[in-house]
């Protein structure tokens, strides 16, 4: 962890502790809505860090009624102010373990106590942003073949922790976009992924039960969320990354040290790779470019579409993209600027699973293609001159190889 990241975490901790102190001294209750028939059950596992738990609950509080959500908390024998905080909650289901039983066991406990149609595994060191709960619920409700969804996880320093995750063939995890700008265009389209972190992972309660919940052999933690998602894939369910879902994440708040994190990772990795050896054998080898890793489950024909940049809405863009998607194509739209035309954002007019990039002139396109070498199965352009120059560039590249 860099010194800058440590400073941001320290500042956030100081502020959160002040707010916790004020709340506990105020002698008031934190009232959470408790619907008679909840649609969503939010599962939080606690081990110390009461100040972050309070911040998480306050981020949820104004959003619970709108989505019909209940909150279920399992305290794994915290020894800080967590007990006092839980005493001041109204409307939540609280389970207190006499010992620290680890994350997978506690999540399964919470799921057994839940009554919602959907479950949200949510870390207590997070803050949910915008309408993320509603977006995830609506998507699962409208897509019966999807087993779980996640979204953008943003660190306190404003950088991306992940925009969906993948596994290399060796069983090690790959967080797509780590350290990058979370608003970059490549992270703003919907896609199927190997797994989404249990920092925010929404799934179906009946499915979670049928799958046996989280594998408790991974306790106290690490690989249990990836294992659950792989089991979903193997059972015929999809796991989907939704860019409209986003949370702030403190990250590793309840872990004693980086050494403990490394030790747990190393302990659970062999079990994980043995359990899913046949599935991992079909994964990309270590070192595969990230833009291939990010969509390893997508077996569509991958097309790069190069429309001419306009200074207003282009109905032709939507028509072409629609035709390509009807032909089972994944589409990246890269607008080509051939003059001083103003940049126009077509994003709201394209389907959610289309990658819309800022585009640029031909020199920028050629650099982009060099970076994504061998990624696309085909290229489509509106302008014959663009195609001719692209063909010439490709021929020159072949001659210099």
C-alpha positions as CSV (number, residue, x, y, z in Angstrom):
1,X,0.0,0.0,0.0
2,X,1.4,3.4,-1.0
3,X,1.9,6.1,1.5
4,X,-0.7,8.2,-0.3
5,X,-3.3,5.4,0.1
6,X,-2.4,5.0,3.7
7,X,-2.9,8.7,4.3
8,X,-6.4,8.6,2.7
9,X,-7.4,5.6,4.8
10,X,-6.1,7.3,8.0
11,X,-8.0,10.4,7.3
12,X,-11.2,8.5,6.5
13,X,-10.7,6.5,9.7
14,X,-10.3,9.6,11.9
15,X,-13.5,11.1,10.4
16,X,-15.5,7.9,10.8
17,X,-14.4,7.5,14.4
18,X,-15.5,11.0,15.2
19,X,-18.9,10.3,13.8
20,X,-19.2,7.0,15.7
21,X,-18.3,8.7,18.9
22,X,-20.9,11.4,18.3
23,X,-23.5,8.8,17.5
24,X,-22.8,6.7,20.6
25,X,-22.8,9.7,22.8
26,X,-26.1,11.1,21.3
27,X,-28.2,8.3,22.9
28,X,-30.2,7.9,19.7
29,X,-31.2,4.9,17.6
30,X,-30.2,4.2,14.0
31,X,-33.6,3.2,12.6
32,X,-33.5,0.9,9.6
33,X,-36.8,0.1,7.7
34,X,-37.9,-3.5,8.1
35,X,-40.5,-4.5,5.4
36,X,-43.0,-7.3,6.2
37,X,-42.0,-9.1,3.0
38,X,-38.6,-7.9,2.0
39,X,-37.5,-8.3,-1.6
40,X,-33.8,-7.9,-0.7
41,X,-31.8,-9.1,2.3
42,X,-28.5,-7.2,2.8
43,X,-26.0,-9.4,4.6
44,X,-23.2,-7.8,6.6
45,X,-20.4,-9.6,8.4
46,X,-18.7,-7.6,11.2
47,X,-15.4,-8.0,12.9
48,X,-14.4,-4.7,14.6
49,X,-14.3,-1.4,12.7
50,X,-17.5,-0.2,14.1
51,X,-16.9,3.3,12.7
52,X,-16.9,1.9,9.1
53,X,-20.0,-0.3,9.9
54,X,-21.9,2.9,10.9
55,X,-20.9,4.7,7.7
56,X,-22.0,1.7,5.7
57,X,-25.4,1.5,7.4
58,X,-25.9,5.2,7.0
59,X,-25.2,4.9,3.2
60,X,-27.9,2.2,3.1
61,X,-30.5,3.7,5.4
62,X,-32.1,6.1,2.9
63,X,-32.2,3.5,0.1
64,X,-33.7,0.5,2.0
65,X,-37.4,1.4,1.8
66,X,-37.4,2.1,-1.9
67,X,-36.1,-1.4,-2.8
68,X,-37.9,-3.2,0.0
69,X,-34.7,-4.3,1.8
70,X,-33.9,-5.7,5.2
71,X,-30.5,-5.8,6.9
72,X,-29.0,-8.9,8.5
73,X,-25.8,-8.5,10.5
74,X,-23.5,-11.2,11.9
75,X,-20.9,-10.0,14.5
76,X,-17.9,-12.3,14.6
77,X,-17.0,-11.5,18.3
78,X,-15.8,-8.0,17.7
79,X,-14.0,-6.4,20.6
80,X,-14.3,-2.7,19.7
81,X,-17.5,-0.5,19.9
82,X,-19.4,-2.8,17.5
83,X,-21.5,-4.3,20.3
84,X,-22.5,-0.9,21.5
85,X,-23.4,0.1,17.9
86,X,-25.5,-3.0,17.4
87,X,-27.4,-2.2,20.7
88,X,-28.4,1.2,19.1
89,X,-29.9,-0.3,15.9
90,X,-33.6,-0.6,15.2
91,X,-35.1,-2.8,12.5
92,X,-32.1,-5.0,11.7
93,X,-31.7,-8.7,12.4
94,X,-28.5,-9.2,14.5
95,X,-26.6,-12.4,15.1
96,X,-23.8,-12.3,17.6
97,X,-21.2,-15.1,17.4
98,X,-19.2,-15.9,20.6
99,X,-16.1,-16.5,18.5
100,X,-14.8,-15.3,15.1
101,X,-16.2,-17.9,12.8
102,X,-14.8,-16.4,9.6
103,X,-16.5,-14.8,6.6
104,X,-18.0,-17.7,4.7
105,X,-19.7,-19.3,7.8
106,X,-21.0,-16.0,8.9
107,X,-22.5,-15.2,5.5
108,X,-24.2,-18.5,5.5
109,X,-25.6,-17.8,8.9
110,X,-27.0,-14.5,7.7
111,X,-28.5,-16.1,4.6
112,X,-30.3,-18.6,6.8
113,X,-31.8,-15.8,8.8
114,X,-32.8,-13.8,5.6
115,X,-36.2,-13.8,4.0
116,X,-35.7,-11.7,0.9
117,X,-36.0,-13.0,-2.7
118,X,-32.5,-11.7,-3.3
119,X,-29.4,-11.6,-1.2
120,X,-26.7,-8.9,-1.2
121,X,-23.3,-9.9,0.2
122,X,-21.8,-6.5,1.2
123,X,-18.7,-5.7,3.1
124,X,-19.1,-3.5,6.1
125,X,-16.2,-1.2,5.0
126,X,-18.2,0.0,1.9
127,X,-20.6,2.8,1.1
128,X,-23.2,2.1,-1.6
129,X,-23.5,4.8,-4.2
130,X,-26.5,6.1,-6.1
131,X,-29.2,3.6,-7.1
132,X,-26.9,0.6,-7.1
133,X,-29.3,-1.5,-5.1
134,X,-32.2,-0.8,-7.5
135,X,-30.1,-1.3,-10.6
136,X,-28.9,-4.7,-9.5
137,X,-32.4,-5.8,-8.4
138,X,-34.0,-4.7,-11.6
139,X,-31.4,-6.5,-13.7
140,X,-31.7,-9.8,-11.8
141,X,-35.5,-9.6,-12.0
142,X,-35.4,-9.0,-15.7
143,X,-32.8,-11.7,-16.5
144,X,-33.7,-15.1,-15.2
145,X,-30.5,-16.8,-16.5
146,X,-28.2,-14.5,-14.4
147,X,-27.1,-16.0,-11.1
148,X,-25.2,-13.0,-9.6
149,X,-24.2,-9.4,-10.4
150,X,-21.6,-7.0,-9.1
151,X,-20.3,-3.6,-10.2
152,X,-17.5,-1.0,-10.0
153,X,-15.6,-1.0,-6.7
154,X,-13.9,2.3,-6.1
155,X,-11.2,2.8,-3.6
156,X,-11.0,5.7,-1.2
157,X,-8.3,7.4,-3.3
158,X,-10.7,7.6,-6.2
159,X,-9.0,4.8,-8.2
160,X,-10.6,1.6,-9.4
161,X,-10.3,-1.6,-7.3
162,X,-12.0,-3.7,-10.0
163,X,-14.5,-3.6,-12.8
164,X,-15.3,-7.3,-12.6
165,X,-12.7,-10.0,-12.0
166,X,-11.2,-13.0,-13.9
167,X,-9.0,-16.0,-13.1
168,X,-5.9,-16.9,-14.9
169,X,-5.4,-20.6,-15.8
170,X,-3.1,-20.9,-12.7
171,X,-6.0,-19.9,-10.5
172,X,-4.8,-16.5,-9.5
173,X,-7.2,-13.6,-9.6
174,X,-7.1,-10.7,-11.9
175,X,-8.9,-7.4,-11.0
176,X,-9.8,-5.7,-14.2
177,X,-8.9,-2.0,-14.1
178,X,-7.1,-1.9,-10.8
179,X,-5.6,1.5,-10.2
180,X,-7.3,3.1,-13.2
181,X,-9.9,5.9,-13.5
182,X,-13.3,4.3,-12.7
183,X,-15.0,6.5,-15.2
184,X,-12.8,5.4,-18.2
185,X,-15.0,4.2,-21.1
186,X,-13.7,0.7,-21.0
187,X,-15.3,0.1,-17.6
188,X,-18.7,1.6,-18.5
189,X,-20.3,-1.3,-20.4
190,X,-22.0,-4.4,-19.2
191,X,-20.4,-7.8,-19.6
192,X,-20.2,-11.3,-18.3
193,X,-17.3,-12.0,-16.0
194,X,-15.7,-14.9,-14.1
195,X,-16.7,-13.4,-10.8
196,X,-17.5,-10.2,-8.9
197,X,-16.1,-9.6,-5.4
198,X,-18.3,-10.2,-2.3
199,X,-17.6,-6.6,-1.4
200,X,-20.9,-6.3,-3.4
201,X,-22.3,-9.5,-4.8
202,X,-26.1,-9.8,-5.4
203,X,-27.6,-13.2,-6.0
204,X,-30.9,-15.1,-5.7
205,X,-31.6,-16.5,-2.2
206,X,-33.1,-19.8,-3.5
207,X,-30.1,-20.3,-5.7
208,X,-27.6,-19.5,-2.9
209,X,-29.4,-22.2,-0.8
210,X,-29.4,-24.7,-3.7
211,X,-25.6,-24.1,-4.2
212,X,-24.9,-24.8,-0.5
213,X,-24.0,-21.2,0.2
214,X,-20.3,-20.2,0.5
215,X,-17.8,-23.0,0.8
216,X,-16.8,-22.9,4.5
217,X,-13.5,-24.8,3.7
218,X,-12.2,-21.3,2.7
219,X,-12.8,-19.9,6.2
220,X,-11.9,-17.5,7.5
221,X,-11.7,-16.1,4.0
222,X,-10.3,-15.7,0.4
223,X,-11.5,-17.3,-2.8
224,X,-15.0,-18.0,-1.4
225,X,-16.6,-15.4,-3.7
226,X,-14.8,-16.5,-6.8
227,X,-15.6,-20.2,-5.9
228,X,-19.3,-19.3,-5.6
229,X,-19.4,-17.6,-9.0
230,X,-17.5,-20.4,-10.7
231,X,-20.0,-22.9,-9.3
232,X,-22.7,-20.7,-10.8
233,X,-21.1,-20.8,-14.2
234,X,-20.7,-24.6,-14.0
235,X,-24.4,-24.9,-13.1
236,X,-25.4,-22.9,-16.2
237,X,-25.8,-19.5,-14.6
238,X,-24.3,-16.2,-15.7
239,X,-22.3,-13.7,-13.6
240,X,-22.6,-10.1,-14.9
241,X,-20.7,-6.9,-14.2
242,X,-23.0,-3.8,-14.2
243,X,-21.2,-0.5,-14.5
244,X,-24.2,1.4,-13.1
245,X,-23.6,-0.4,-9.8
246,X,-20.8,1.3,-7.7
247,X,-19.5,1.3,-4.2
248,X,-16.7,3.0,-2.2
249,X,-14.5,0.4,-0.6
250,X,-12.0,0.9,2.3
251,X,-10.5,-2.5,1.5
252,X,-9.1,-5.0,4.0
253,X,-10.5,-3.1,6.9
254,X,-10.8,-6.1,9.2
255,X,-7.5,-7.8,8.2
256,X,-4.9,-7.6,10.8
257,X,-2.0,-7.2,8.4
258,X,-0.9,-7.7,4.8
259,X,1.0,-10.8,6.0
260,X,-2.3,-12.3,7.2
261,X,-3.9,-11.5,3.8
262,X,-1.0,-13.2,2.0
263,X,-1.0,-16.2,4.3
264,X,-4.8,-16.8,3.8
265,X,-4.4,-16.4,0.0
266,X,-1.6,-18.9,-0.1
267,X,-3.4,-21.4,2.1
268,X,-6.6,-21.4,0.1
269,X,-5.2,-21.2,-3.4
270,X,-4.2,-24.9,-3.7
271,X,-7.7,-26.0,-2.5
272,X,-9.3,-23.6,-5.0
273,X,-7.2,-24.8,-8.0
274,X,-7.7,-28.4,-7.1
275,X,-11.5,-28.0,-6.8
276,X,-11.8,-26.2,-10.2
277,X,-8.9,-27.8,-12.1
278,X,-11.0,-28.7,-15.1
279,X,-12.6,-25.3,-15.3
280,X,-9.4,-23.4,-14.9
281,X,-7.8,-25.5,-17.6
282,X,-10.0,-23.6,-20.1
283,X,-9.0,-20.2,-18.8
284,X,-6.5,-17.8,-20.4
285,X,-2.8,-18.3,-19.5
286,X,-1.0,-15.8,-17.2
287,X,0.0,-12.7,-19.2
288,X,-3.0,-12.7,-21.5
289,X,-3.9,-9.0,-22.3
290,X,-6.5,-7.6,-19.9
291,X,-9.0,-6.7,-22.6
292,X,-9.2,-10.4,-23.5
293,X,-9.3,-11.5,-19.9
294,X,-12.2,-9.2,-19.1
295,X,-14.6,-11.1,-21.3
296,X,-13.3,-14.6,-21.4
297,X,-16.8,-16.0,-21.3
298,X,-18.0,-14.0,-24.4
299,X,-17.9,-16.4,-27.4
300,X,-19.6,-13.9,-29.8
301,X,-17.9,-12.5,-33.0
302,X,-16.0,-9.4,-31.8
303,X,-16.4,-6.4,-34.1
304,X,-14.8,-3.0,-34.0
305,X,-17.2,-0.5,-35.5
306,X,-15.7,2.8,-36.8
307,X,-18.4,5.3,-37.5
308,X,-17.6,8.8,-38.6
309,X,-17.8,11.3,-35.8
310,X,-20.7,13.8,-36.1
311,X,-21.7,16.9,-34.3
312,X,-25.1,15.5,-33.4
313,X,-27.1,12.3,-32.8
314,X,-26.4,9.7,-35.4
315,X,-29.3,7.3,-36.0
316,X,-27.0,5.2,-38.3
317,X,-24.8,4.3,-35.3
318,X,-27.8,2.7,-33.5
319,X,-29.0,0.9,-36.6
320,X,-25.6,-0.6,-37.4
321,X,-25.0,-1.6,-33.8
322,X,-28.5,-3.2,-33.6
323,X,-27.8,-5.2,-36.8
324,X,-24.5,-6.4,-35.4
325,X,-25.9,-7.5,-32.1
326,X,-28.7,-9.3,-33.9
327,X,-25.9,-11.3,-35.6
328,X,-24.5,-12.3,-32.2
329,X,-21.6,-9.8,-32.3
330,X,-19.9,-8.1,-29.4
331,X,-19.4,-4.5,-30.5
332,X,-16.8,-1.8,-29.7
333,X,-17.7,1.6,-31.1
334,X,-14.7,3.8,-31.9
335,X,-15.8,7.0,-33.5
336,X,-13.3,8.4,-36.1
337,X,-12.8,12.2,-36.2
338,X,-12.1,13.3,-39.7
339,X,-12.5,17.0,-39.2
340,X,-13.3,19.6,-36.5
341,X,-16.6,18.0,-35.6
342,X,-17.6,18.3,-32.0
343,X,-17.4,15.2,-29.9
344,X,-20.9,13.8,-29.3
345,X,-21.7,11.3,-26.6
346,X,-23.8,8.5,-28.1
347,X,-23.6,6.4,-24.9
348,X,-27.2,6.8,-23.7
349,X,-28.4,5.7,-27.1
350,X,-26.5,2.4,-27.3
351,X,-27.3,-0.9,-25.6
352,X,-25.7,-1.4,-22.2
353,X,-23.4,-4.2,-23.4
354,X,-21.8,-2.2,-26.2
355,X,-18.3,-0.7,-25.5
356,X,-18.3,3.0,-26.5
357,X,-14.8,4.5,-26.6
358,X,-14.0,8.2,-27.0
359,X,-12.4,7.5,-30.4
360,X,-10.0,9.8,-32.2
361,X,-8.2,10.4,-35.5
362,X,-6.6,7.7,-37.6
363,X,-3.2,8.0,-35.8
364,X,-5.0,7.3,-32.5
365,X,-6.9,4.4,-34.0
366,X,-3.7,2.8,-35.2
367,X,-2.2,3.0,-31.7
368,X,-5.4,1.6,-30.3
369,X,-5.3,-1.4,-32.7
370,X,-1.7,-2.0,-31.9
371,X,-2.6,-2.2,-28.2
372,X,-5.5,-4.6,-28.9
373,X,-3.7,-6.7,-31.4
374,X,-5.5,-9.9,-32.4
375,X,-8.6,-8.9,-30.3
376,X,-11.2,-8.3,-33.0
377,X,-12.6,-10.8,-35.5
378,X,-13.7,-8.1,-37.8
379,X,-13.7,-4.3,-38.5
380,X,-16.6,-2.3,-39.9
381,X,-16.3,1.4,-41.0
382,X,-18.7,3.9,-42.5
383,X,-16.1,5.7,-44.6
384,X,-14.3,4.0,-47.5
385,X,-11.2,6.2,-47.1
386,X,-10.9,5.1,-43.5
387,X,-11.1,1.4,-44.5
388,X,-8.5,2.0,-47.3
389,X,-6.0,3.7,-44.9
390,X,-6.7,0.9,-42.3
391,X,-5.9,-1.8,-44.9
392,X,-2.7,0.0,-45.9
393,X,-1.6,0.3,-42.2
394,X,-2.3,-3.4,-41.7
395,X,-0.3,-4.4,-44.8
396,X,2.6,-2.3,-43.5
397,X,2.4,-4.0,-40.2
398,X,2.5,-7.4,-41.8
399,X,5.6,-6.5,-43.8
400,X,7.5,-5.3,-40.7
401,X,6.7,-8.4,-38.5
